[in-house]
Amino acid sequence: MNHMNEGGKHESGPGYLHGFGNHHQTEAVPGALPGSQNSPQRAPLGLYAEQLSGTAFTQPRQANRRTWVYRITPSARHSAYHRIPNGNLHSAPFTDTEPTPNRLRWNPQPAAENPTDFVDGLYTVGGNGNALEHAGIAVHTYHATRSMTRRYFVDADGELLIVPQTGRLHIFTELGRLHVAPGHIALIPRGIRFRVDLPDPAAAGYVCENYGPSFTLPERGPIGANCLADERHFQAPAAAFEDPAEVPATVQLVQKFGGNLWASEYDHSPLDVVAWHGNYAPYRYNLADFTTIGTISHDHPDPSIFTVLTSPSDTPGLANADFVIFPPRWLVAENTFRPPWFHRNIMSEYMGLIHGVYDAKAEGFLPGGASLHNSFTSHGPDADTYAKASTVPLAPQKVDNTLAFMFETRWPVTLTRHALDAPHRQTDYDAVWNGLTSRFPASDGDAD
């Protein structure tokens, strides 16, 4: 495959353009971008001009997302789509099961026995809202053991926030390439075509399919102008394309549309964009660049201070979805119970663990595993964590060797039948709180 950087030279790794939501311009071959207009009578180098509209034409400028691409073959040239099996991929509305108030936790999902690419390896846990109405989310995991060969994917229902847990991903999109390792995230906007190659023998991780408004950076409010995720650390791909001479005579494009999978056969690569400009583009982000903040006195703030990205709703402050991380950090609060407190939350929380140990669960929450606590479901530290955290001498403590995350959403998450009945679901999860027995009335030395 012929991948070039902005100077037109062959390169072994992708180039990146920095900034969140920026209007970028990039060309893989010099002269491929028109100089002063979007759609000249004849685009340079015999290319075809095409606009990708991620928002309605008339949305306010600050929310408007669109990109002009200059490609070798119009994307309109393809055969009719035909339905293909969905496999373990499902979409909202979810009606296989009833929403449950029960606390749920899963061990890492076993890998498929047969060679599986990224698309076939998608496994839906559950979700909320309605894909056709562009509201809510779906939560998926993925397990892949082979690259996508002669196959491409596009999601018309929602954008894909990909959180690798093990194994690297080389994601080749229409607009360029993203190399993503565990500890990074990638976001593929709705309607952008891509394929996934595996530089390692296998890869697994999590996906939030966001049907609602696109993820953006949260407001900092009283925090001020700095901290949390900084715009300059987000990276969009420089233009790169697949050499038509090296693409097989027939390839397949799989499209997720209206909750189902459809496929069309192409006689050319869908990744043939030689140049582009705009602000509707995939991106990656290194979670180690997140600037974590916390208390320097007593008690600790709400976990909203760990929000990397948010998908807003029509109600200010009420997210369609938040992406929250719990990275390495210092704990210094005085006379304070330091792990996450016991709580019930109107928002629903799906958590995953990328590596290490989560500080609220001493046992059972494994890297590659997950938990779900739906709206107003009681949860918090397990008995062992509480016993230790409530008696340990308090000194500055570094929470290290850990990276957990949360997809938080305004509505309850309804499970798919296969996730509810999965053999890797921990049916004894409630037992982790059994040791929290009554200590009332406490002696004078047991409380403030």
C-alpha positions as CSV (number, residue, x, y, z in Angstrom):
1,M,0.0,0.0,0.0
2,N,1.2,3.4,-0.9
3,H,1.0,5.7,2.2
4,M,2.5,9.1,1.9
5,N,3.0,12.0,4.2
6,E,2.1,15.6,3.5
7,G,5.2,16.1,1.5
8,G,4.3,13.1,-0.8
9,K,7.1,10.9,0.5
10,H,6.7,7.3,1.6
11,E,6.8,6.8,5.3
12,S,6.6,3.9,7.8
13,G,4.4,5.7,10.4
14,P,1.5,8.1,10.2
15,G,1.7,11.8,10.5
16,Y,-0.6,13.7,12.8
17,L,-2.3,17.1,13.0
18,H,-2.7,18.6,16.5
19,G,-5.7,20.2,18.1
20,F,-9.3,19.3,19.1
21,G,-11.9,20.4,16.6
22,N,-9.4,22.4,14.6
23,H,-9.9,23.1,10.9
24,H,-7.1,21.2,9.3
25,Q,-5.8,20.9,5.8
26,T,-3.5,18.2,4.5
27,E,-2.5,16.6,1.3
28,A,-0.7,13.3,0.6
29,V,0.4,14.5,-2.8
30,P,1.5,18.2,-3.3
31,G,-1.1,20.2,-5.3
32,A,-4.1,17.9,-4.5
33,L,-5.9,20.6,-2.5
34,P,-7.7,23.3,-4.4
35,G,-6.3,26.7,-3.5
36,S,-9.3,29.0,-3.1
37,Q,-12.5,27.0,-3.4
38,N,-14.0,23.7,-2.3
39,S,-15.5,22.4,-5.5
40,P,-13.8,23.7,-8.7
41,Q,-15.0,22.7,-12.1
42,R,-12.2,20.3,-12.2
43,A,-10.5,19.3,-9.0
44,P,-6.7,19.1,-9.0
45,L,-4.9,15.9,-10.2
46,G,-8.1,14.4,-11.7
47,L,-9.5,13.9,-8.2
48,Y,-13.2,14.1,-7.3
49,A,-14.4,16.7,-4.7
50,E,-16.8,15.4,-2.0
51,Q,-18.2,16.9,1.2
52,L,-18.7,14.9,4.4
53,S,-21.3,16.6,6.6
54,G,-21.2,15.5,10.2
55,T,-23.9,18.1,11.2
56,A,-26.8,19.7,9.5
57,F,-25.8,22.5,7.1
58,T,-27.4,25.2,9.3
59,Q,-26.2,24.3,12.7
60,P,-24.4,27.1,14.5
61,R,-20.8,27.7,13.4
62,Q,-19.3,26.6,16.7
63,A,-21.1,23.2,16.4
64,N,-20.9,22.8,12.6
65,R,-18.7,19.9,11.4
66,R,-17.8,19.2,7.8
67,T,-14.8,18.1,5.8
68,W,-14.1,18.4,2.1
69,V,-12.2,15.4,0.6
70,Y,-10.5,14.9,-2.7
71,R,-10.6,11.3,-3.7
72,I,-9.5,9.1,-6.6
73,T,-13.0,7.6,-7.1
74,P,-16.4,9.0,-6.0
75,S,-17.7,7.1,-3.0
76,A,-21.1,7.0,-4.8
77,R,-19.7,4.3,-7.2
78,H,-20.7,1.0,-5.6
79,S,-23.3,-1.7,-5.9
80,A,-26.5,-2.0,-3.9
81,Y,-26.2,-2.8,-0.2
82,H,-27.6,-6.2,1.0
83,R,-28.2,-7.4,4.5
84,I,-25.7,-9.5,6.2
85,P,-25.9,-11.2,9.7
86,N,-25.4,-8.9,12.7
87,G,-23.5,-11.5,14.7
88,N,-23.3,-10.3,18.3
89,L,-23.7,-6.6,17.3
90,H,-27.0,-5.1,18.5
91,S,-28.5,-1.5,18.5
92,A,-30.9,0.6,20.5
93,P,-33.7,0.3,21.3
94,F,-32.8,-2.7,23.4
95,T,-35.7,-5.0,24.1
96,D,-34.3,-8.4,24.6
97,T,-34.3,-8.0,28.4
98,E,-35.8,-5.7,31.0
99,P,-33.7,-2.9,32.5
100,T,-32.3,-4.3,35.8
101,P,-31.4,-2.5,39.1
102,N,-29.1,-5.4,39.9
103,R,-25.3,-4.8,40.1
104,L,-23.5,-6.6,37.3
105,R,-19.9,-7.5,36.7
106,W,-18.1,-9.5,34.1
107,N,-14.8,-11.2,33.8
108,P,-12.8,-10.6,30.6
109,Q,-14.7,-11.9,27.6
110,P,-13.1,-15.1,26.2
111,A,-11.6,-14.7,22.7
112,A,-13.4,-16.3,19.8
113,E,-12.2,-19.7,18.7
114,N,-12.1,-18.8,15.0
115,P,-10.0,-16.0,13.4
116,T,-12.1,-12.9,13.9
117,D,-11.6,-9.3,12.6
118,F,-12.6,-6.1,14.4
119,V,-16.2,-6.0,12.9
120,D,-17.0,-9.7,13.6
121,G,-15.4,-9.3,17.0
122,L,-17.9,-6.6,18.2
123,Y,-20.0,-7.9,21.1
124,T,-22.8,-5.7,22.4
125,V,-23.3,-5.5,26.1
126,G,-26.3,-3.2,26.1
127,G,-27.3,0.5,25.7
128,N,-30.1,3.0,25.8
129,G,-32.0,5.5,23.6
130,N,-32.7,4.9,20.0
131,A,-30.2,4.8,17.1
132,L,-32.7,6.1,14.6
133,E,-33.5,9.1,16.8
134,H,-29.8,9.9,17.4
135,A,-30.1,9.6,21.2
136,G,-28.3,7.4,23.7
137,I,-25.4,5.0,23.4
138,A,-24.5,1.4,23.0
139,V,-21.7,-0.3,24.9
140,H,-19.6,-2.9,23.0
141,T,-16.5,-4.9,23.6
142,Y,-14.2,-6.2,20.8
143,H,-11.9,-9.2,20.4
144,A,-10.0,-9.5,17.2
145,T,-7.4,-12.0,16.1
146,R,-6.9,-11.0,12.4
147,S,-6.7,-7.9,10.3
148,M,-9.5,-6.7,8.2
149,T,-8.5,-8.0,4.8
150,R,-10.4,-6.8,1.7
151,R,-13.0,-5.4,4.2
152,Y,-14.0,-2.0,5.5
153,F,-16.5,-0.7,8.0
154,V,-18.6,2.5,8.4
155,D,-21.1,3.3,11.1
156,A,-24.0,5.5,10.1
157,D,-25.7,5.2,13.5
158,G,-23.1,6.7,15.7
159,E,-19.5,7.7,16.3
160,L,-17.2,5.1,17.8
161,L,-15.1,5.8,20.8
162,I,-12.6,2.9,20.9
163,V,-10.7,2.1,24.1
164,P,-8.0,-0.6,23.6
165,Q,-7.3,-2.8,26.5
166,T,-4.7,-5.2,25.0
167,G,-3.1,-5.2,21.6
168,R,-2.4,-2.3,19.3
169,L,-4.7,-1.2,16.5
170,H,-3.7,0.3,13.2
171,I,-6.8,2.1,12.1
172,F,-6.7,3.2,8.5
173,T,-9.5,5.7,7.8
174,E,-10.6,7.7,4.8
175,L,-8.7,10.7,6.1
176,G,-5.5,9.0,7.2
177,R,-4.1,6.5,9.8
178,L,-4.3,6.3,13.5
179,H,-1.9,4.0,15.5
180,V,-3.5,3.3,18.8
181,A,-2.2,1.3,21.7
182,P,-3.7,0.5,25.2
183,G,-3.6,3.7,27.1
184,H,-4.8,5.7,24.0
185,I,-8.3,6.2,22.7
186,A,-9.5,6.6,19.1
187,L,-12.6,8.3,17.9
188,I,-14.1,7.5,14.5
189,P,-16.9,10.0,13.5
190,R,-20.2,8.8,12.3
191,G,-20.0,8.0,8.5
192,I,-16.2,7.8,8.2
193,R,-15.0,4.6,6.6
194,F,-12.1,2.6,8.0
195,R,-10.5,-0.7,8.5
196,V,-8.4,-2.1,11.4
197,D,-5.1,-4.0,11.1
198,L,-3.5,-5.9,14.0
199,P,0.2,-5.5,14.4
200,D,0.0,-7.9,17.4
201,P,-1.5,-11.4,17.3
202,A,-4.7,-10.3,19.0
203,A,-6.5,-7.2,20.3
204,A,-9.3,-6.6,22.8
205,G,-11.0,-3.5,24.2
206,Y,-14.2,-1.5,24.7
207,V,-16.3,0.7,22.4
208,C,-18.9,3.4,23.2
209,E,-21.1,3.8,20.2
210,N,-22.5,7.3,20.7
211,Y,-25.8,7.9,18.9
212,G,-26.2,11.4,20.3
213,P,-24.3,14.7,19.8
214,S,-20.6,14.2,19.1
215,F,-18.2,14.0,21.9
216,T,-16.6,17.3,22.8
217,L,-14.4,18.6,25.6
218,P,-16.3,19.4,28.9
219,E,-16.5,22.9,30.2
220,R,-14.0,23.6,33.0
221,G,-16.1,26.0,35.0
222,P,-14.4,27.2,38.2
223,I,-11.3,25.0,37.3
224,G,-10.4,27.8,34.8
225,A,-8.4,27.7,31.6
226,N,-6.2,24.7,32.2
227,C,-6.1,21.0,33.4
228,L,-8.2,18.0,32.3
229,A,-7.7,17.2,28.6
230,D,-5.9,19.9,26.6
231,E,-6.9,20.5,23.0
232,R,-3.3,20.4,21.7
233,H,-2.9,16.7,22.7
234,F,-5.6,15.5,20.4
235,Q,-4.3,14.2,17.0
236,A,-6.1,13.9,13.7
237,P,-4.4,12.0,10.9
238,A,-2.5,13.6,8.0
239,A,-3.8,12.6,4.6
240,A,-2.8,9.1,3.4
241,F,-4.4,6.8,0.9
242,E,-4.3,3.2,-0.5
243,D,-2.6,2.7,-3.8
244,P,-5.3,1.7,-6.3
245,A,-2.8,-0.7,-8.0
246,E,-2.5,-2.7,-4.8
247,V,-6.2,-3.0,-3.9
248,P,-7.9,-6.3,-4.8
249,A,-10.4,-6.3,-7.7
250,T,-13.3,-6.6,-5.2
251,V,-13.5,-5.4,-1.6
252,Q,-16.4,-5.3,0.8
253,L,-17.7,-2.3,2.7
254,V,-19.8,-3.2,5.7
255,Q,-22.2,-0.4,6.9
256,K,-24.1,-0.3,10.2
257,F,-27.3,1.4,9.3
258,G,-30.6,1.5,11.3
259,G,-29.2,-1.0,13.8
260,N,-28.3,-3.6,11.2
261,L,-25.3,-4.6,9.1
262,W,-25.4,-4.1,5.3
263,A,-22.6,-4.8,2.8
264,S,-21.7,-3.6,-0.7
265,E,-19.0,-4.7,-3.0
266,Y,-16.5,-2.1,-4.4
267,D,-14.1,-2.3,-7.2
268,H,-11.8,0.2,-5.5
269,S,-10.6,1.1,-2.0
270,P,-12.9,3.4,0.0
271,L,-9.7,4.8,1.5
272,D,-8.7,6.8,-1.5
273,V,-8.7,10.4,-0.2
274,V,-5.6,12.1,-1.4
275,A,-6.2,15.4,0.4
276,W,-8.8,16.9,2.7
277,H,-9.6,20.0,4.7
278,G,-12.2,20.6,7.4
279,N,-13.0,19.9,11.1
280,Y,-14.9,16.6,10.8
281,A,-12.1,14.0,11.3
282,P,-11.1,11.0,13.4
283,Y,-8.6,11.5,16.2
284,R,-6.6,9.8,18.8
285,Y,-5.6,10.9,22.4
286,N,-3.0,9.6,24.9
287,L,-4.8,9.2,28.2
288,A,-1.4,9.9,30.0
289,D,-1.7,13.5,28.8
290,F,-4.8,14.0,31.0
291,T,-4.0,16.5,33.8
292,T,-5.8,15.1,36.9
293,I,-6.9,17.4,39.7
294,G,-8.1,16.7,43.2
295,T,-8.4,18.0,46.7
296,I,-5.5,19.4,48.7
297,S,-7.5,19.7,52.0
298,H,-10.3,17.3,53.0
299,D,-12.9,15.2,51.2
300,H,-12.6,14.7,47.4
301,P,-14.6,16.2,44.5
302,D,-17.1,14.4,42.4
303,P,-15.7,12.1,39.7
304,S,-16.8,14.6,37.0
305,I,-13.3,16.1,37.4
306,F,-12.0,13.0,35.6
307,T,-14.2,13.7,32.4
308,V,-12.1,13.5,29.2
309,L,-15.0,13.8,26.7
310,T,-18.7,14.5,26.9
311,S,-21.7,14.1,24.6
312,P,-24.1,16.8,25.8
313,S,-27.9,16.6,25.8
314,D,-30.5,19.3,25.5
315,T,-30.3,19.9,29.2
316,P,-27.1,21.7,30.3
317,G,-25.0,19.6,32.5
318,L,-26.9,16.4,31.8
319,A,-24.8,14.3,29.5
320,N,-26.0,11.9,26.9
321,A,-22.7,10.2,27.6
322,D,-19.4,11.1,29.5
323,F,-16.1,9.3,29.1
324,V,-14.3,9.4,32.4
325,I,-11.0,7.9,33.4
326,F,-9.3,7.1,36.7
327,P,-5.6,7.3,36.0
328,P,-2.5,7.3,38.3
329,R,-2.7,10.2,40.8
330,W,-1.8,11.4,44.2
331,L,-4.2,11.2,47.2
332,V,-3.4,13.7,49.9
333,A,-6.8,14.6,51.5
334,E,-6.7,14.9,55.3
335,N,-9.0,12.8,57.5
336,T,-10.8,11.5,54.4
337,F,-12.0,8.2,53.2
338,R,-10.0,8.2,49.9
339,P,-11.5,5.5,47.6
340,P,-14.8,6.4,45.8
341,W,-17.6,6.7,48.3
342,F,-20.7,4.6,48.6
343,H,-23.3,6.2,46.4
344,R,-26.4,6.0,44.3
345,N,-26.3,8.0,41.0
346,I,-29.1,9.1,38.7
347,M,-26.6,8.5,35.9
348,S,-25.8,4.9,34.9
349,E,-22.2,3.8,35.0
350,Y,-20.4,1.2,32.9
351,M,-16.8,0.7,34.0
352,G,-13.9,-1.1,32.5
353,L,-10.3,-1.7,33.6
354,I,-7.5,-1.3,31.1
355,H,-4.7,-2.3,33.5
356,G,-3.8,-2.6,37.1
357,V,-6.1,-2.6,40.1
358,Y,-9.1,-0.3,40.6
359,D,-8.9,1.4,44.0
360,A,-12.5,0.8,45.0
361,K,-12.4,-3.0,44.3
362,A,-9.7,-5.1,45.9
363,E,-10.6,-8.3,44.1
364,G,-12.7,-9.5,41.2
365,F,-12.5,-6.4,38.9
366,L,-10.1,-7.6,36.3
367,P,-8.3,-5.9,33.4
368,G,-10.5,-6.5,30.4
369,G,-13.5,-7.0,32.7
370,A,-16.4,-4.6,33.3
371,S,-19.2,-3.6,35.7
372,L,-22.6,-1.9,35.3
373,H,-24.4,0.0,38.0
374,N,-27.6,1.4,36.6
375,S,-29.5,4.5,37.7
376,F,-29.8,4.7,41.5
377,T,-28.2,1.3,42.0
378,S,-26.3,1.2,45.3
379,H,-22.6,0.6,44.9
380,G,-19.2,1.6,46.2
381,P,-16.1,0.0,47.7
382,D,-16.1,-3.7,48.6
383,A,-15.8,-4.9,52.1
384,D,-12.0,-5.5,52.0
385,T,-11.3,-2.0,50.4
386,Y,-13.5,-0.3,53.0
387,A,-11.8,-2.1,55.9
388,K,-8.4,-1.1,54.7
389,A,-9.2,2.5,53.7
390,S,-11.1,3.3,56.9
391,T,-8.2,2.3,59.2
392,V,-5.0,2.9,57.3
393,P,-2.7,5.8,58.6
394,L,-3.3,8.7,56.3
395,A,-0.2,10.0,54.4
396,P,0.3,11.2,50.8
397,Q,-0.3,8.2,48.7
398,K,0.3,7.6,45.0
399,V,-2.4,5.5,43.2
400,D,-0.2,4.0,40.6
401,N,-0.3,1.1,38.1
402,T,-3.9,1.6,37.3
403,L,-6.1,2.9,34.5
404,A,-9.9,2.5,34.7
405,F,-12.6,4.3,32.7
406,M,-16.3,4.8,32.8
407,F,-19.0,5.4,30.2
408,E,-21.6,7.4,32.2
409,T,-25.0,8.0,30.6
410,R,-28.2,9.7,31.5
411,W,-30.5,6.7,31.0
412,P,-30.4,3.1,32.3
413,V,-28.5,0.7,30.2
414,T,-30.5,-2.3,29.1
415,L,-28.5,-5.5,28.4
416,T,-28.5,-7.8,25.5
417,R,-29.6,-11.3,26.3
418,H,-26.2,-12.7,25.5
419,A,-24.5,-10.3,27.9
420,L,-27.0,-11.0,30.7
421,D,-26.6,-14.8,30.4
422,A,-22.9,-14.7,29.6
423,P,-20.9,-17.5,31.3
424,H,-18.2,-14.8,32.1
425,R,-20.7,-12.7,34.1
426,Q,-20.0,-12.9,37.9
427,T,-23.3,-14.2,39.4
428,D,-21.9,-13.7,42.9
429,Y,-21.0,-10.0,42.5
430,D,-23.3,-8.9,45.3
431,A,-21.2,-10.9,47.8
432,V,-18.4,-8.4,47.7
433,W,-20.5,-6.2,50.1
434,N,-21.5,-9.0,52.5
435,G,-18.7,-8.1,55.0
436,L,-20.1,-4.6,55.5
437,T,-21.9,-5.3,58.8
438,S,-23.4,-2.9,61.2
439,R,-20.9,-1.1,63.5
440,F,-23.4,1.1,65.3
441,P,-23.1,2.3,67.9
442,A,-19.4,2.9,67.5
443,S,-17.0,3.4,70.4
444,D,-15.5,6.8,70.9
445,G,-12.3,5.7,69.1
446,D,-14.2,4.6,66.0
447,A,-15.5,7.9,64.7
448,D,-14.9,11.6,64.8
